[in-house]
Amino acid sequence: MSSACDNLIDPKVVRLSEILDEHKNQKGALIPVLQKAQEIYGYLPASVLQTVSKTLRIPIAKVYGVVTFYSQFRLKPVGRNMISICLGTACHVRGGAKVLDTIESHLGIKDGGTTEDERFSFEIVACMGACGLAPVIAVNGQVYGRLTPEMIPEVLSKYE
């Protein structure tokens, strides 16, 4: 029989504890633990970094240094829809900067930002490997190519 207190246990905290228990005595576990923690929370809140630091016995400064060094880690929540725009050479040459300006204007955020309603987050990437479709963006992994600034509102409307 469950008690009222059982309903107060956060499943994210339980999962993080399990991951930390699996890795607490392993050398080199920091990055895999941070990756799994970010999968659970969607980003890495300060409380999670502190818990990781304490459990793995790694100074918080080192944990924070790793998180800020690698671009895969996020310290702020991300929106429900993640938009990536390629500004590699091919995309840049074929008008990527104008597509970028349109996305920023349409959403009211810059690179690394999240809209106030947490519907969209936005990031600039160096290459998506779709140079033949330049300029390209990806929304939640779905690639849209041969874009013009005029196409952006229609593409984003699918996610609004």
Short mmCIF file of the C-alpha atoms (twelve columns), coordinates in Angstrom:
data_MODEL
# 
_entry.id   MODEL 
# 
loop_
_atom_site.group_PDB 
_atom_site.id 
_atom_site.type_symbol 
_atom_site.label_atom_id 
_atom_site.label_alt_id 
_atom_site.label_comp_id 
_atom_site.label_asym_id 
_atom_site.label_seq_id 
_atom_site.Cartn_x 
_atom_site.Cartn_y 
_atom_site.Cartn_z 
_atom_site.pdbx_PDB_model_num 
ATOM 1   C CA . MET A 1   0.000  0.000  0.000   1 
ATOM 2   C CA . SER A 2   1.396  3.441  -0.922  1 
ATOM 3   C CA . SER A 3   1.311  6.469  1.304   1 
ATOM 4   C CA . ALA A 4   0.696  10.111 0.442   1 
ATOM 5   C CA . CYS A 5   4.457  10.715 0.658   1 
ATOM 6   C CA . ASP A 6   5.104  8.304  -2.225  1 
ATOM 7   C CA . ASN A 7   3.389  10.754 -4.563  1 
ATOM 8   C CA . LEU A 8   5.874  13.488 -3.612  1 
ATOM 9   C CA . ILE A 9   8.952  11.659 -4.919  1 
ATOM 10  C CA . ASP A 10  10.151 13.246 -8.136  1 
ATOM 11  C CA . PRO A 11  10.839 10.514 -10.727 1 
ATOM 12  C CA . LYS A 12  13.611 12.659 -12.215 1 
ATOM 13  C CA . VAL A 13  15.433 12.728 -8.871  1 
ATOM 14  C CA . VAL A 14  15.024 8.961  -8.532  1 
ATOM 15  C CA . ARG A 15  16.425 8.360  -12.036 1 
ATOM 16  C CA . LEU A 16  19.360 10.717 -11.443 1 
ATOM 17  C CA . SER A 17  20.135 8.904  -8.171  1 
ATOM 18  C CA . GLU A 18  20.134 5.578  -10.004 1 
ATOM 19  C CA . ILE A 19  22.539 6.916  -12.631 1 
ATOM 20  C CA . LEU A 20  24.828 8.379  -9.996  1 
ATOM 21  C CA . ASP A 21  24.818 5.091  -8.076  1 
ATOM 22  C CA . GLU A 22  25.815 3.243  -11.263 1 
ATOM 23  C CA . HIS A 23  28.758 5.574  -11.927 1 
ATOM 24  C CA . LYS A 24  29.915 6.944  -8.568  1 
ATOM 25  C CA . ASN A 25  33.070 4.828  -8.378  1 
ATOM 26  C CA . GLN A 26  34.024 5.006  -12.051 1 
ATOM 27  C CA . LYS A 27  36.817 7.166  -13.361 1 
ATOM 28  C CA . GLY A 28  35.816 9.255  -16.370 1 
ATOM 29  C CA . ALA A 29  32.113 9.074  -15.521 1 
ATOM 30  C CA . LEU A 30  31.463 12.817 -15.467 1 
ATOM 31  C CA . ILE A 31  30.518 13.360 -19.106 1 
ATOM 32  C CA . PRO A 32  28.282 10.260 -19.414 1 
ATOM 33  C CA . VAL A 33  26.549 11.196 -16.143 1 
ATOM 34  C CA . LEU A 34  25.997 14.769 -17.340 1 
ATOM 35  C CA . GLN A 35  24.644 13.500 -20.671 1 
ATOM 36  C CA . LYS A 36  22.170 11.211 -18.922 1 
ATOM 37  C CA . ALA A 37  21.190 13.936 -16.456 1 
ATOM 38  C CA . GLN A 38  20.482 16.285 -19.348 1 
ATOM 39  C CA . GLU A 39  18.338 13.606 -21.004 1 
ATOM 40  C CA . ILE A 40  16.285 13.430 -17.810 1 
ATOM 41  C CA . TYR A 41  15.881 17.167 -17.166 1 
ATOM 42  C CA . GLY A 42  16.229 18.586 -20.679 1 
ATOM 43  C CA . TYR A 43  19.033 20.803 -19.377 1 
ATOM 44  C CA . LEU A 44  21.379 20.872 -16.376 1 
ATOM 45  C CA . PRO A 45  19.960 22.856 -13.463 1 
ATOM 46  C CA . ALA A 46  22.400 24.122 -10.805 1 
ATOM 47  C CA . SER A 47  20.974 21.676 -8.250  1 
ATOM 48  C CA . VAL A 48  21.805 18.762 -10.566 1 
ATOM 49  C CA . LEU A 49  25.370 20.017 -11.060 1 
ATOM 50  C CA . GLN A 50  25.777 20.251 -7.284  1 
ATOM 51  C CA . THR A 51  24.429 16.734 -6.781  1 
ATOM 52  C CA . VAL A 52  26.739 15.354 -9.476  1 
ATOM 53  C CA . SER A 53  29.701 17.181 -7.944  1 
ATOM 54  C CA . LYS A 54  29.003 15.883 -4.461  1 
ATOM 55  C CA . THR A 55  28.229 12.297 -5.472  1 
ATOM 56  C CA . LEU A 56  31.140 11.882 -7.877  1 
ATOM 57  C CA . ARG A 57  33.465 13.836 -5.537  1 
ATOM 58  C CA . ILE A 58  34.461 16.221 -8.305  1 
ATOM 59  C CA . PRO A 59  34.840 19.929 -7.496  1 
ATOM 60  C CA . ILE A 60  31.855 21.983 -8.681  1 
ATOM 61  C CA . ALA A 61  34.247 24.239 -10.613 1 
ATOM 62  C CA . LYS A 62  35.419 21.263 -12.676 1 
ATOM 63  C CA . VAL A 63  31.835 20.094 -13.302 1 
ATOM 64  C CA . TYR A 64  30.839 23.594 -14.379 1 
ATOM 65  C CA . GLY A 65  33.978 23.852 -16.536 1 
ATOM 66  C CA . VAL A 66  33.054 20.678 -18.423 1 
ATOM 67  C CA . VAL A 67  29.446 21.804 -18.886 1 
ATOM 68  C CA . THR A 68  30.455 25.199 -20.261 1 
ATOM 69  C CA . PHE A 69  33.231 23.787 -22.453 1 
ATOM 70  C CA . TYR A 70  31.086 21.313 -24.401 1 
ATOM 71  C CA . SER A 71  28.326 22.813 -26.528 1 
ATOM 72  C CA . GLN A 72  26.135 19.738 -26.094 1 
ATOM 73  C CA . PHE A 73  25.308 20.777 -22.528 1 
ATOM 74  C CA . ARG A 74  22.653 23.351 -21.655 1 
ATOM 75  C CA . LEU A 75  22.324 25.352 -18.448 1 
ATOM 76  C CA . LYS A 76  18.915 26.767 -19.344 1 
ATOM 77  C CA . PRO A 77  15.678 24.981 -20.231 1 
ATOM 78  C CA . VAL A 78  15.039 24.512 -23.921 1 
ATOM 79  C CA . GLY A 79  11.797 24.940 -25.791 1 
ATOM 80  C CA . ARG A 80  9.552  22.135 -26.957 1 
ATOM 81  C CA . ASN A 81  10.854 22.662 -30.494 1 
ATOM 82  C CA . MET A 82  14.566 22.938 -31.168 1 
ATOM 83  C CA . ILE A 83  15.568 24.888 -34.270 1 
ATOM 84  C CA . SER A 84  19.105 24.592 -35.623 1 
ATOM 85  C CA . ILE A 85  20.319 26.738 -38.488 1 
ATOM 86  C CA . CYS A 86  23.405 25.881 -40.455 1 
ATOM 87  C CA . LEU A 87  25.827 28.698 -41.156 1 
ATOM 88  C CA . GLY A 88  28.521 26.558 -42.736 1 
ATOM 89  C CA . THR A 89  30.146 27.765 -45.926 1 
ATOM 90  C CA . ALA A 90  27.530 26.480 -48.382 1 
ATOM 91  C CA . CYS A 91  24.602 27.735 -46.288 1 
ATOM 92  C CA . HIS A 92  26.269 31.083 -45.715 1 
ATOM 93  C CA . VAL A 93  27.036 31.564 -49.413 1 
ATOM 94  C CA . ARG A 94  23.452 30.661 -50.380 1 
ATOM 95  C CA . GLY A 95  21.743 33.127 -48.046 1 
ATOM 96  C CA . GLY A 96  21.861 31.548 -44.605 1 
ATOM 97  C CA . ALA A 97  22.418 34.919 -42.920 1 
ATOM 98  C CA . LYS A 98  19.123 36.247 -44.300 1 
ATOM 99  C CA . VAL A 99  17.308 33.104 -43.121 1 
ATOM 100 C CA . LEU A 100 18.959 33.597 -39.713 1 
ATOM 101 C CA . ASP A 101 17.762 37.205 -39.527 1 
ATOM 102 C CA . THR A 102 14.214 36.120 -40.386 1 
ATOM 103 C CA . ILE A 103 14.159 33.401 -37.711 1 
ATOM 104 C CA . GLU A 104 15.504 35.793 -35.075 1 
ATOM 105 C CA . SER A 105 12.960 38.417 -36.044 1 
ATOM 106 C CA . HIS A 106 10.061 35.956 -36.225 1 
ATOM 107 C CA . LEU A 107 10.813 34.373 -32.828 1 
ATOM 108 C CA . GLY A 108 12.255 37.410 -31.068 1 
ATOM 109 C CA . ILE A 109 15.289 35.461 -29.820 1 
ATOM 110 C CA . LYS A 110 18.957 35.130 -30.690 1 
ATOM 111 C CA . ASP A 111 21.311 32.136 -30.879 1 
ATOM 112 C CA . GLY A 112 21.010 30.040 -27.725 1 
ATOM 113 C CA . GLY A 113 17.712 31.631 -26.749 1 
ATOM 114 C CA . THR A 114 14.302 30.245 -25.891 1 
ATOM 115 C CA . THR A 115 11.010 31.991 -26.531 1 
ATOM 116 C CA . GLU A 116 9.113  33.208 -23.467 1 
ATOM 117 C CA . ASP A 117 6.376  30.632 -24.036 1 
ATOM 118 C CA . GLU A 118 9.095  27.924 -24.194 1 
ATOM 119 C CA . ARG A 119 7.778  26.806 -27.561 1 
ATOM 120 C CA . PHE A 120 11.063 27.296 -29.450 1 
ATOM 121 C CA . SER A 121 14.777 27.253 -28.766 1 
ATOM 122 C CA . PHE A 122 17.256 28.274 -31.399 1 
ATOM 123 C CA . GLU A 123 20.911 27.534 -32.108 1 
ATOM 124 C CA . ILE A 124 23.440 28.180 -34.848 1 
ATOM 125 C CA . VAL A 125 25.496 25.192 -35.978 1 
ATOM 126 C CA . ALA A 126 28.557 25.032 -38.205 1 
ATOM 127 C CA . CYS A 127 27.389 22.253 -40.528 1 
ATOM 128 C CA . MET A 128 24.506 19.809 -40.855 1 
ATOM 129 C CA . GLY A 129 25.990 17.815 -43.696 1 
ATOM 130 C CA . ALA A 130 23.237 18.860 -46.095 1 
ATOM 131 C CA . CYS A 131 25.255 21.256 -48.222 1 
ATOM 132 C CA . GLY A 132 23.387 20.316 -51.391 1 
ATOM 133 C CA . LEU A 133 20.185 21.663 -49.804 1 
ATOM 134 C CA . ALA A 134 21.710 24.926 -48.550 1 
ATOM 135 C CA . PRO A 135 20.578 26.967 -46.777 1 
ATOM 136 C CA . VAL A 136 19.073 24.553 -44.253 1 
ATOM 137 C CA . ILE A 137 17.463 24.506 -40.855 1 
ATOM 138 C CA . ALA A 138 16.338 21.576 -38.736 1 
ATOM 139 C CA . VAL A 139 13.344 21.648 -36.412 1 
ATOM 140 C CA . ASN A 140 13.398 18.731 -33.974 1 
ATOM 141 C CA . GLY A 141 15.690 16.930 -36.411 1 
ATOM 142 C CA . GLN A 142 13.439 17.479 -39.453 1 
ATOM 143 C CA . VAL A 143 15.601 19.160 -42.118 1 
ATOM 144 C CA . TYR A 144 14.208 21.897 -44.346 1 
ATOM 145 C CA . GLY A 145 16.362 22.895 -47.293 1 
ATOM 146 C CA . ARG A 146 16.676 25.387 -50.115 1 
ATOM 147 C CA . LEU A 147 15.105 27.952 -47.837 1 
ATOM 148 C CA . THR A 148 14.395 31.584 -48.451 1 
ATOM 149 C CA . PRO A 149 13.490 34.072 -45.728 1 
ATOM 150 C CA . GLU A 150 9.919  34.091 -47.041 1 
ATOM 151 C CA . MET A 151 9.562  30.360 -46.310 1 
ATOM 152 C CA . ILE A 152 10.413 30.605 -42.603 1 
ATOM 153 C CA . PRO A 153 6.986  31.665 -41.235 1 
ATOM 154 C CA . GLU A 154 5.313  28.741 -43.014 1 
ATOM 155 C CA . VAL A 155 7.886  26.218 -41.756 1 
ATOM 156 C CA . LEU A 156 7.637  27.465 -38.158 1 
ATOM 157 C CA . SER A 157 3.841  27.591 -38.245 1 
ATOM 158 C CA . LYS A 158 3.861  23.777 -38.327 1 
ATOM 159 C CA . TYR A 159 5.236  23.839 -34.773 1 
ATOM 160 C CA . GLU A 160 3.299  26.711 -33.243 1 
# 
